[in-house]
């Protein structure tokens, strides 16, 4: 199994116990946080990718925290540890461990969730819409042609606006390469995105993010209310080719399942671009 990057959010007095359990796993790379603010700071760092977040209920206020994280980081696996609960009710978390240190319960839940996510992705890759995108990308010519085919294919998945921003290795900005949607929106799409914007954050961090108008960082069309909801998905890993931006008019209309499908389209685009560039 490849290395899993974990963030364990626990009180300082409980850290040693978690360190013993999680540190015994060779495939785990673990960072720690001791407050909701530290969780947010760590997740926002572009150099600190997180695959699984473990949140101990003893931190306090975790249910509201997890609800917000689920919206902002739709593909982040979240496990809530609640040793005082009589039954496991995940809510906005992916799973709950009520007895994390007995029989490696927490370890088993982490591995099961990761395996389920991998299986979920493989099954989704067989969807007719993904096969259609792959065919369209094969038929398109050149880097610009493939980017244009990808954004048009995504628009057909029920979005009101789609754009692809390519990464420029020698620049601190991302450059708009393709758009799809009504001219009233595409004509005002920004030509560049700085690293301080949401597309810039996604390009650096390699994680998908959903955005509402009040979020920061953000994409300008969402922040200005021209789109009710937006999502940014990285294209390529570890070599980053760019970022796909998709938006809908209706607020709150982008779900975790939507993001998963966009990530599959992104993977198809990355593979097509890699064949073009030989990278």
Protein Blocks (a to p, Z undefined) as FASTA:
>chain_A
ZZddddddddfklmmmmmmmmmmpmkbccdddfbfklmmmmmmpmklccfbdcddfkloo
klmmmmmmmmmmmmbccddddfkbfbdceklafbdcfblmgghlmmmmmmmmmmmmmmmm
mmmmmpmklmmmmmmmmmpgcjklmmmmmmmmmmmnopabdcdddddfkbcbdcdfbdcd
dfklmmmgcfbdcfkbmklmmmmnopacdddfkbccddfklmnopafbdcdddedjfbdf
bdcddddfbghiacfklmmmmmmmmmmmmmmmmmmnoZZ
